Amino acid sequence: MPDRYDKIYLLSIDIENEMRTLRQWEGRVPAMEALSSELPFCYDTLMFNQWLQWIFLPRIRAVVEGEAPLPEKSEIAPMAEIWVEEQNIESPGYRLLELIREMDRQITDAESTPFQLM
């Protein structure tokens, strides 16, 4: 895997680990209807942490593992910031936000073709 793909994959693992530390990782998969929303971040059917766990991380890992083109840009940090604030995740959530911001930077800085993860 090219270096950028390695960084993105490792970031996905760090995000998962941080979500587990914050007890924001769930054991049960949401209903298929919830995962099938067409709104950004499945906003109408999932909490942000659920979208991150069940939609974003699996898709970005599949892209990286297949060395497929990355999205043109990633802008999930603003949604993550809102979610952390809504959940009252104080300072422990800051590391998660930094990891998500770095994911945005790594994806956006990549040479890529159009692709949508939402």
N, C-alpha and C positions, 0 to 999 in steps of 0.2 A: 504494500500500500504506500502511496506517496506520503510524504511527511505531513501535509495538511490533513489528509484522511486519518493518519495516526492520531494527530492532535484532536480532531473532532471526535474520534472514537473514544479516546481516553477521557475527554470532557464529558461524553455521555455517561461513562461509568462513574465519574466523579459526581455528576448531577444525581444519578441514581443513589449513590452512597450517601450524599448529603440529604436527599429526600428521606432516605431510611432513617438517618440520624435524627431528623426533625419529625419523625413519625408521620410523614406525609406520603408514604408508599403504601399502596393498598394490596391486599391479598386476593381480592376477587375482581374478576373482569366485569366491567359494567355491561348492561344489556346491549345487544347488537344495535338496537334503535338509538341508544345514546351515543354509540360510536359512529353512527351513520349520519350525524348532523352535517349539514352543508354550510353552517355558519362558521366563521373563523374561530378557531380554538374550541369548536363545539360548544360555544358559549351558552347555548340554550339547553344543553343536556349534560354537560360535565363541568366539574370544578377545574380550575387551571391545573392543579397537580394531577388530576386524572388524565387530562388531555396530554400533559407532558409525559406521563407514564405510559399510557396506552396508545397514543397516536404519534407524538413527536419522536420520542426516543427510539421506538422500534423502526420507524420510517427512516430516520437519519442513520441508524445503524445499518439498515439494509442498503441504503445508498452508498455508505462508506465501504461496507463489505463487498459490494458488487462494483466498487469504483465507478459508479454511475455519476453523471453530472450532478453537481451540487446546485441547490437553489441559487438564484441570482443574489438574493439577500435574505437575511433573517432579522426579524424585528420582534422577537418574543420577550425581550427584557422589559419593555413598558408594561405588558400584560402581567409579567411576573411581579413587577413592583406593586401594581394594584393588588394582586392576590396576596402578597406578603403583608401589605398594609391591612387588607380586609380580614386576614386571619390573625392579626396581632402577633405575627412572628417577628419579635424584636431582633436584637443583635444576632441570634443564631441564624436567622434567615439571610443575613448579609452575605455570608459565604455562598449560599445558593444563588443569590442575585449576581454575585461576581462571576460565578461559573456560567450562568446563563448569558451574561453580557459578553463573556469571552467566546461562548458558542456563537453568538451573533456576529462578533468580529471575525472569527475564523471562517464562517460560512460566507459572509458578505465580502470578505477580501479575496475569496477564491475566484479563479476564472471559472465561470459557470454558464450554463444555459438555463432557460426558464424551466422551472419545476416548482410545484407547490406542495408543501407539507401539510397544509391545513386541510 
